[in-house]
Amino acid sequence: MRRFRMQSGLLVLAVVCTACVASTKALTPPQPNVLIAEELRGANATNLYDAIMRLRPGFFATRGYTSFINEPAHQIVVVVNRSIQGGLGELRMIVPAAVRSVRRLSASDVYQLTGRSAPSGGIEVVFGP
């Protein structure tokens, strides 16, 4: 009888723990500065630029003009393998299915990753399954 109680208690504990983990995953909101592969594939886009535009258009936002004389803002850069690859046009040449994640970077994030200045920040692309 005592063994039955112990087994029943362990079974109840296992069910409760599983339910807690499942509910935690269900309540986790998407990260506003990150897109993962599943989201990108669900966008039904032919290139990464269009996928990001559909899912997180805020990734392309800049501060606007940088001075009183209407000097244009700096361009957002694309970072791949800790290296700046160019501007946003690079995203049009990338197929979303080849990407593991995309992350919007601040200016300081770009500098920490690449050692180069990018006042408007960047978009980091990580390839993989």
QUIBELWO-V827281 format. One record per backbone hydrogen bond with DSSP energy under -1.0 kcal/mol. NH is the residue of the N-H (numbers start at 1). CO is the residue of the C=O. E is the energy in kcal/mol with one decimal. If there is no record, write none. Layout:
NH&CO&E ; NH&CO&E
//
This chain:
5&1&-1.9 ; 6&2&-2.0 ; 7&3&-2.5 ; 8&4&-2.5 ; 9&5&-2.6 ; 10&6&-2.2 ; 11&7&-2.2 ; 12&8&-2.4 ; 13&9&-2.3 ; 14&10&-2.4 ; 15&11&-2.2 ; 16&12&-2.5 ; 17&13&-2.5 ; 18&14&-2.2 ; 19&15&-2.3 ; 20&16&-2.2 ; 21&17&-2.2 ; 22&18&-2.4 ; 23&19&-2.3 ; 24&20&-2.0 ; 25&21&-2.0 ; 26&22&-1.8 ; 27&23&-1.5 ; 34&31&-1.3 ; 35&102&-2.9 ; 37&100&-1.6 ; 40&36&-2.1 ; 41&37&-2.6 ; 42&38&-1.5 ; 48&91&-1.0 ; 48&94&-2.2 ; 51&47&-1.8 ; 52&48&-2.5 ; 53&49&-2.4 ; 54&50&-1.9 ; 55&51&-2.2 ; 56&52&-3.0 ; 59&56&-2.2 ; 60&57&-1.6 ; 61&58&-1.5 ; 66&71&-1.9 ; 70&67&-1.1 ; 77&121&-1.8 ; 78&86&-2.7 ; 79&123&-2.7 ; 80&83&-2.7 ; 83&80&-1.0 ; 85&78&-3.3 ; 90&87&-1.7 ; 91&88&-1.5 ; 92&89&-1.0 ; 93&90&-1.3 ; 94&91&-1.2 ; 98&95&-1.9 ; 99&96&-1.7 ; 100&126&-2.9 ; 101&126&-1.7 ; 102&35&-2.4 ; 103&124&-2.3 ; 104&33&-2.3 ; 105&122&-3.7 ; 110&106&-2.2 ; 111&107&-2.0 ; 112&108&-2.4 ; 113&109&-2.2 ; 114&110&-2.8 ; 115&111&-2.1 ; 121&118&-2.5 ; 122&105&-1.8 ; 123&77&-2.4 ; 124&103&-3.1 ; 125&79&-2.8 ; 126&101&-2.7 ; 128&98&-1.9
//
